[in-house]
Amino acid sequence: MSTARRAEVEAGRFSASRERFATVLAFLDGAEAAAGSHAELEDRLQVESRELFRQLYQDHLDLRAVREHRVAVVGADGVARSRVETGHTRALTTVFGTIDVTRTAYRAPRRANLHPADAVLNLPSERHSHGLRRLAAVETTRGSFDDVVEAVERTTGQQVGKRQLEGLAGRAAIHVEAFYAEHKPPPGASEDLLVLSCDGKGIVMRPDALRPATAAAAAKTTPKLATRLSKGEKRNRKRMAEVGTVYDAAPAVRTPTDILPTADDEREPAPGPVTKNKWLLASVVEDAASVVGQIFAEAQRRDPTHARTWVALVEGNNHQIDRIAAEARAREVPVAITIDFIHVLEYVWKAAWCFFAEGDQAAEAWVHDKARAVLAGRATRVPGAIRRQATTAGLEPARRAGADTCAGYLTSKAPHLDYPRALANGWPIATGVIEGACRHLVKDRMDITGARWGLTGAETILKLRAVRSNGDFEQYWDYHLSQEQRRVHQSLYADNLVPQAA
């Protein structure tokens, strides 16, 4: 661009923005605004403000374009881009509207053009700005994609389709694993427990996203209705999302009476360990072994020397227990595995209904007695007592099934029912944190009526919901933008160094 032309553009910089602002002022000073209600003024100014800021944005980029100076450019392929052409333009749809980005192209025969100014601006590879990508990332974790379309238009005035928003959210989530691999964990006190827990929650998937065994089972069934699944038909339409958590907890020493007071004891149940620095993850792609490995990796980052007490809370799933034990052995760290006491109570209640009529208050006392015995360390004796009672009562096999199931469960899980040790050391004995995580991360968003998920879309939402639940979204977004700078721009240049073109 000639010096004269550059001077001309410089002299008229932001003139379009000033004209736009003058238009708004004229409206506010005129009869139409004077006759309008406050709501009408708000609506009008909201639209006008977006257009004003879009014009300011455009004028600023136009000014950067005329001020861009020539630099030496060498691509990652080692070829210098010695031919220079000004005036190359691309569109960018922003939260204010669509603008044109004009910059200099550096060229070489049979080589891709390079635009150093794009790197300075850290432009995305697609049409939509990082601001719209961020908005999509936040809104897609809150509600359905139909709701997201409405939220984006309401906030920005831009009409973005569901598929485009899903793609933007997907690109927003691509650095989550790398972020947590490098993320500095919160400091924990040396006396705090390090608690690990995991569980699973099913998500209704599209047929192509089911695991092979589930897909085969689903193919053999015939839905009762053509337009929706009836009761029980979701069983072979779900894929399990694995959820994991790591958190610090201040120990709280308790006794069985603190958990289940006796009838003559007026004490309220004592509070358990106080949860701090909770970290969550969820995946519908990774299996339980992978998720267990990731929560152990997070625990390792928090306690690399294994100086703290590690406790694992589970609901009794054998595969999860096996994976936790295997991971602990591989990392040479002692981990006390404890089964959720509330889960044990459900089995005891199942046994109670073999001996009592539904609603019989005597069942409550019976369950209280058996649960207190388990808490007191008699988990291996309770199964025998339950079986003997069923035999003495002469219950038929079908009638005593719940009692036998409970007895078998307590016997097989006895190594992980050492509640006296857990209570004496102040460890948690309930999985409320992971159950809450399953509800919040998975059910509240993924179980929206009528939702049928693809694998990529479901994984994206789970990752972003976990990042937001962890309170890490702002830090993650800064990291994401820096990684996009490296991936989209720096990787195109020799030695990953972008010439400063502006």
N, C-alpha and C positions, 0 to 999 in steps of 0.2 A: 504494500500500500504506500502510495506517495506521501511525502511529508505534508503536502497541502491538504490532501484528503484526510489524513490523520488529524490535522489541526481542525478541520471542519467538523469531524465527528466529535472531537474533544470539546469543541465550543458548544455543540448542541446536546451534550450528554444529559441524560435524564429529562430531556424536554417532553417526551411522551408521558413520563410519569407526572411531571408538573401539570400537563394538560389534563391528565386523568384526575389528579387531585383537585384541580380547579373546577372540574365538572361536578365532583362530589360537593364541593363548597357551594357551588351555584345551586345545586338541588336543595341543600340544607337551608340556604338563604331565601329560597323561593316559596311560592304559594302552596305548591304540592306538599312540601314537607310541613309547612305550617298547619295544614289541615289534617295531617296524618296522626294516627294514634301511636303510642310508644311502640306497640307490637309491630305496626307497619314500618316504622322507622328502623327498628331492629332488623327486620327481615331485609329491608332495602340496603342498609349499611353492611349487613353481613355479606351480601352479594358484592356490593361495591368494594368492600375491603379486600375480598379475594382478588378481584380484578385489578385493584390498585397495586397490591403486592405482587401479582403476576407481572404487571408492567414494570415495577421496580426491579424485579428479578431479571426480566428480559433486558432492560436497559443496562443493568450491571454487567450481564454477560456480553452484551454488545461492546461495552467499554473494554472489557478484558480482551475481547477479540482484536480490537484495534491496537491495544497496547502489547499484544503478544510479540515477542522478539524472536529472531531466528537463533537456533541452537544447533549444535552438532548431535546427530541422532544415529545410534548404532543399535540394531535389533538384537534380540537374543540369539538369532541365527548368525550373528557376526557380520552381517551385511549393513553397510552404512546407507542411510536414507538421505541421499544428497539432493534429490529433487524436491522443491518446496512449492506447494500450492496453497494459497490463502482462500478463504471463503467456503471451505467445506462445512456443511451444516447437517446437524441431526436433531431430531425432536426429542424432548424430554417432558413427560407428563408428571407434574409436581402436585403437591397438595393445594396449590393456588390455581393451577390450570396448566395448559400445554405451552411450552416455550421452545424457541429454537436456539441451539447452541452452535455458534460459529467458531471455527478454530482452524489452525494451519495443519495441513497434511504433509507428512514427510514420506517420500516415495522412492522406490527402487524397482527396476524391471523384474516382473514375475514375483514380486514380494508384496505381502500385505502392507497397506498403509499404516503408519503410526501417527498418533495424535498426542503429543506430550501434554497438551492442555487438558485432555480428558483425564489424565492421571492426576493432574493438580486438582481438578474438580472432583476426583474419585467418582466419575460417572458410572452408573451401573451398565452392564452389558445389554440389558433390555430397555424398553422405552420408559418404564415406570421408575420414578425416583426412589431413592432410599427412604425418603419420608413416607411415601405411599407403602413401601415394603414394611416399614416399621408399623404403620397403622394396621396393615393387614395382619401382621404377626400378633398384635395385641387383640384385635377384634375377633380373629378366628378362634382364639382360646376362650372367648366369652359365650358365643352363641352360634347358631346355624349359619351356613354360608349365605342364606337369604337375608338373615339379620345383618351380616357383615356388609353385604352390598348396600343395604339401607344406611348403615352406620357411616360408611365411607362417603356416600353421597351427601348425607346430612352434615358431615363434618367438613368436607372439602368442596362439595358441589360437583365432584367428578363421578362419572358413571363407569365403573369397572366391573366386568363380568365375574361370575363365580369361578370359572376356570382360571381366569387371570389372577384372582385373589388367592386361590389355592396355590397357584404357582409361586406367587410372591411370598406367601407364608412358608412354602417349602424351601425357597432360597434363603429365607431368613433363618432357618433352623439348621443350615448345613454345617455350622461350626460349633454346635453345642458340645459334642464329645471332646473336641480339641480344647475348647474353653475350659472345661472342667479338668482336663488332664494337666493344664497349666495353672489353673485357678488356685490361689493360695487359700487354704482352708482357714476357718475361724480358729482363733486360739482357744484351747480348752484347758481348764484347770487340771493339774496333775491328779487331784483327788476325784475328779469327775469320772463317771463311768462312760465307756464308749459303747453305745448300743447299736446293734445292727438288726434289721428285720426285713422280711420280704413276704410277698403274698401275690396272688393272681386275681384278675378280674376279667370276665369275658366281655368281648365286644362283638356285636353283630356285624358281620362282614359280607361283602359281596362274594359270590361263589368263587371267583378267581383268586380271592385273597385268603381262602381257608387253607389250613394245613391239609396235606393229602388224605390223612385218615378221616378227618372231619368232612372233607369234601366228598369222599366216597360214601360216608354214612348219609350225608345230606342228599346225595343223588338217588338213594334208595327210598326216600320218603316222598309222599305225595301230600302237599298242603291241602287242608280242608277248604280254604278260601283262596281265590285268585289274587286278591289285592293286599292281603296282610297275613301275617303268621298268627296262628291260634295258640292257645295256651299249650306249653310244652314243645312247640315246634321250633323255638329258638335254640334248642339244645344243640342241634347240628348245624347251626348257622353262626356260631361264635368262634372266635379265636382268642386265646388267652393272652391278655396283656400282663406282663410281669412287672411288678412294682417293688422298688426297694427303698430303704431309708437308712440313714446313719444320723445319729444325734448324740449330743452330750447329755448327761443326766447327773444331777447332784444326788448322791445316795440318800435314801430315807429308810432307816431301820424300822421294821415293824414286826408284829407278832400275828399269829393266826387270828387272835381276838381283834386286832386292829383291822383285819380284812373282813371277818365275819363275827361281829360281837354276839355274845350269847343272849338268850332271851332276857336274862336278868341284868344285862349290861346296857347302860343307857348311852354308852359312847357311840359317836358317829364313826363310820369307817375312816381310818387315818389316810391322809393323802400320800400318794406314792412319790417317787423321785421326780424332781422338777426337770422338765425337758428344755434343752437349750440348743441353739445352733443346728436346727433340723435341716437336713439335706435330702432331697427326693429325686428319684429318677423313675421312669416308666418306659417300657418298650413293648410293642406288639410284634416286632421283628425278631428281637433277641430272645433266646430261651432262658429258662431259670438259671442254668449254669453260668451264662454270660452275665446276667444281672447280679448274681451272687458275687461273681468276680469283680464287678464294678463297685459294689458296696464295700467289698474288702479293700479295693484300691483306694477308695475314699477314706476308709478307716486308717489305712496305712499312711496316707498323707497327713492325717491328723495326729498319728502316734507312730512315727517311723521306728522308734526304738522299743516299742511294745512295753512301755513303762506303765500304762494304765490297764485297768481291768476291762476286758472285752466281754460283752454279753450279747447273745443272739436270741431274739424272741421269734417264735414261729407258732403256727396253729396246728402243727402235727403232721404236715405233709412230709412223707418219708423222703421224697426226692429232694425237697429243700433241705431237710436235715442232713442228708448224705452230702449234698453239695457244700453246705456250710462246713461240715466236718472235713471234707476233702480240701477245701480252700484253706482252712485253718492249719491242716497238716503241711500243706505246700508252703505256707508262709511261716511255719514254725511259731505260731502264736496260739496260746491257750485261749479258747473261747468257750464260755459256759452257755450251753444251749438250753433254753427253758421254754416249755410249751405254755401258751396263753392259758391262764387259769379260767378265764371266762369260757374258753372253748371246752375245757374239762367239765365245767358246770353244765354245759349243754348235754353232754353225754350222761351225766348223772341224772338230769331231768328226764332224759329219754328212758333211763332205767326206772325212774320213779313211776312213770305211767303204766308200768307193768304190774304195779302193786296197788295203785290207788286210782280211783275214778277221776276223770277230768274235773278240775276245780276243787278237789278235796284239799282242805287246808293242811291235813296231816302230811300231804306230800311235801309241803314246804319245810316242815320240821325234819322230815326224813332226808331231804336233799341237804339241808343245813348240817345235819349230823355227819353225813358221808363227806361233804365238802370240807368240813373242819378236820376230819380225819386225814384227808389227802393233804391239806395244808400243814398238818402236824407231822407229816413224813410217813404216813401209813398207807401210801399209795399201793403197795403190794399186798396189803391185807384187805383192803376194801373190796377188791374183785372177788375174793373168796367169800366174803360175807354176803355180797349181792347174789352170787350163784347159789349159796346155801339157802338163802331166803326164797329164791325162786323155786328151788327143789322142794323145800319144806311146804311151800304153798301149792305144790302140785301143778304148776303152770305148764300148759301145753307148749311145745316148741315155738309156735307162732306167737303166743302170748308173751313168752319170756324173751323174745328176740332182742328187745331193747336192752334188757338186763345183761344178756350175754354180750351184746355189742359193747356196752359200757365196760364190762369186766375185761373183755379182750383188749379194749383200747387202753385202759389203765395199766394192764399188765405189759403190753408191748411198749408203751411210752414211759414206763417207770424210770428209766435212766435220766429222763428229762423233766421229771416231776419233783425235783429236789427243792421244794418250796421252803423248808426250814433254812437251808443254806442261803437261798436267794433273799428271804426276808431278813435274816440276821446280818447280811452284808449290804442291805439297802438297795437291792436290785429291783427293777420293775418285773412284774409277773403278768402283765396284760399287754396285748398288741394294739391298743387303741390308736397309737400313732400310725401304724401301717394300715389299719382299717380305715381311718380317716383319710389317708392318702389315696387308697383305692377308690373311695367314694368321691373325693374331690378331683383327683387327676383324671379318673376314668369315667365313673358313672355320671357325674354331674354334666359332663360335656358330651361324652361319646354315646350315652344312652338316650339321647333326644329321640322322641317318638318319630318313627319312620326312617331313622338314619341307617344307612347301609354303607360301610366304610371300605375304601380301598386300602391296601397296605401302606402305600406311601403317604396318603393323606392322614391316616390314623397315627402313623409314627410321628409326623410333623406336629400334630396337635399335642400329642403326649409330651414331646420334647419341650415345646414352647410353654405348655402349662407347668411343667416341672421347673423350668427356669424362672418363670414368674412366681411360682409358689415359694421357691427358694429365696426370693428377694434379690435375684442376681441379674434381672433383665437389663438394667442400665449399664452395668459393667459388661454384660455379655454383648450389648449392642455396640459399645465402643470397640470391643474385641472383634466383632463381626465386621465392622467397617474397616478396621485395619487389615483384616485378613482378605477382604474383598479388594483392597488397594493392592495387596501383594498378588492375589490370584488373577485379577482382571487386567492390571496395568503393569506392575513392576516386572512380572514374568515375561513381558514382551521385549524387554530391553537387556542389553549386554550387562552382565553382572548385576541384574535386577536394579539398576540405577536409572531413574527417570530424569532426563535433562529438564532443568527448570525453565519451562517455556513461558512462564507468566510471572 
